[in-house]
Amino acid sequence: MQNYNIREAEFNDSSPILKLIKELAEYENEPNAVNLLVEDIQKDGFGVKPKFKCFVAEIDNCIIGMALYYPRYSTWDGQTLHLEDLIVSRNHRGKGVGKRLYIAFINEALKAGFKRVEWNVLDWNEVAIKFYESTGAEILKDWRTVQMPIKGMIKFIRSNNKN
């Protein structure tokens, strides 16, 4: 196994980060779902007020994995850190890279004083579910992720703004 390095992402990592996001979307059977551009990653992750942070794994200056995360607030527990995506490129899976990224994320949460970490996992992703459970994470069965894309938000607001 080659040596790899885990480090905080930098501005110039934006393109490989987007490539990994697209690879994850393909893995999750949503190959056309990514609407981000490299410029979005650059602005949102490395601009004046970053909206996320990211660890990357690299071999020979080539990024092969990432853990992208951001803070949230729980009315029950206080500060939480949300892991949006943990992805290792297909050719480098099963070598411990994902676990090292996961460890870096959890260490970051502990060092920063977060009370909880959280993320979503698809119900069919048995490999990920088994991994997370083996680390002591609890998979909540009763909760469902709810999302409303921009078209839905606009439609809802328009239908409820009848003065």
Secondary structure, DSSP 8 states (H G I E B T S, - for coil): ----EEEE--GGGHHHHHHHHHHHHHHTT-TT-----HHHHHHHHHSSS-S-EEEEEEETTEEEEEEEEEEEEETTTEEEEEEEEEEE-GGGTTSSHHHHHHHHHHHHHHHHT-SEEEE---TT-HHHHHHHHHTT----SS-------HHHHHHHHHHT---
